[in-house]
Structures are given as C-alpha cells and as structure tokens.
Amino acid sequence: MNPDDLIEVMVASAEVFSKHRVKYSVVGGMAASYWSEPRFTKNLDFLLAIPQLQLPAVLESLLERGFQFDTMSVIREWTQEHMTVLSYRGFPVDWLRTAEDSCLTSPFFRWDRLD
C-alpha cells in the first residue's frame, strides 16, 4: 500500500468516526511517524471509545465506505476481547478499545486536532 492509500484509509475512518461522534486516537506506527521520523507501517491502529449500542451503525457506515469484515465477528471480538481487525482494500485496520475516555485526550495523533 502506498502513502496515498494509507491517507485514504485514515480519512475514511475519521469521517465515519466523526459522523457517529466516536472518540478516537491514531496510535502505533502512524502516530509515531507523525511525532518523529516517518516509518513504514503495515497496519493502522486506532484507540476507540464506541458505545456498544452505537457499534452496529458505525460498522454499517464502514461497510458503505468499502471496509471489509464480518459484522458478527467484529461485534463479538469488540465486546469480548476489546479489540478487532477490519480491512480496507487489503490493509489491516486494528481497533483497540479504551476503558475510559480520558485516554483519548492524551497527546496521541488525532484527526480532529489537525488544521
């Protein structure tokens, strides 16, 4: 995947998260690249706070944007294991569930803070 594709994955995710008022941060290799030297990454990692009742609507919007996943598997993994992996054009998108919203105000990279 080239850098433009990676930006497309991030924008598509951010638009869905914004639409559903999901609190999120980009973590992992992309966040590290933002704050330091750019580095190659093979996935995109999000730290998320999605209320369980809101999850089906968020997943539906992601499917409409071209993400690939089995909805029931994602719901099961998210609620039981607090993490799951989606795919966007073959690119893994990892979701990690935060236990509290305060984690999302730390200095991780967030799209809603970009001008």
Residue, then its C-alpha position, 0 to 999 in steps of 0.5 A: m500500500n502506498p502513502d496515498d492509500l494509507i491517507e485514504v484509509m485514515v480519512a475514511s475512518a475519521e469521517v465515519f468516526s466523526k459522523h457517529r461522534v466516536k472518540y478516537s486516537v491514531v496510535g502505533g506506527m502512524a502516530a509515531s511517524y507523525w511525532s518523529e521520523p516517518r516509518f513504514t507501517k503495515n497496519l493502522d491502529f486506532l484507540l476507540a471509545i464506541p458505545q456498544l449500542q452505537l457499534p452496529a451503525v458505525l460498522e454499517s457506515l464502514l461497510e458503505r465506505g468499502f471496509q471489509f469484515d464480518t459484522m458478527s465477528v467484529i461485534r463479538e471480538w469488540t465486546q469480548e476481547h476489546m479489540t478487532v481487525l477490519s480491512y480496507r482494500g487489503f490493509p489491516v485496520d486494528w481497533l483497540r478499545t479504551a476503558e475510559d475516555s480520558c485516554l483519548t485526550s492524551p497527546f496521541f495523533r488525532w484527526d480532529r486536532l489537525d488544521 
